[in-house]
């Protein structure tokens, strides 16, 4: 759940205020100094500690949320998957803008997300470095970017993305230094759950029906845990305590020797407290949410019960 990374903040060294208004070092027993003193050779600084703690805490929240919600809901995990075709012809064009593929949810659901596995571009010229950017198609917010520098000629360049974007509509765009793209017709895809359109973009997307050598391994995925991305405010409190719990685990397993790491008893007590509070807060958050039983991500057929009675 990348959407929750940095939703809870860490005060110190000029850090900006997080959207949640919550800071991990507002929890009892946690200070900026104590976090700074936990960093090992791999983490190097408090930033490395904080990144590790956030990763573990969000994964824990994802697991617990899925366990609780799956008790009452059966999710259709894979709605649709496709490897969009890339150009194989020798036709080229000086595009003058970015190649783009737009992915739109037809059946909008808070449980749904666009999964981008890989993005491939077929480029022509030497030194044509490739630049990948993924945007929210409605707000133009940059969601992800990457660059590959290469001198390959007439070659496929593949970006390994492997991320899910819970935005309703996203735009996958590619630019190359020379602006030269392979191109051929690509049929827009219209399914019950998703629209996939091919085109280009300068400031706005233009549906041209040409793929410009751009190909995406794509999946429309459903997950009960995506709910947290649509209701961050409800899940801020359980995440806050889970971050505290993981920070105590960091203290208990640190290879550093100082006043924070040697007092294992206090760390164990604080961890138990945070775990208990996280469990209560998560149950309250789930109780405050309502999922439509016939959401397009859920199996809405009522269960069939067979009862046998004997006289």
VENMO-V822339 format. One record per helix or strand of 3 or more residues. SS is the DSSP state (~ for helix, > for strand). FROM is the first residue (numbers start at 1). TO is the last residue. If there is no record, write none. Layout:
# VENMO-V822339
SS,FROM,TO / SS,FROM,TO
This chain:
# VENMO-V822339
~,2,4 / ~,24,26 / ~,32,36 / ~,46,69 / >,78,83 / >,92,94 / >,98,105 / >,112,123 / >,130,136 / >,142,148 / >,155,165 / >,169,176 / >,180,182 / >,194,201 / >,205,207 / >,214,222 / ~,224,230 / ~,232,253 / ~,259,262 / ~,264,287
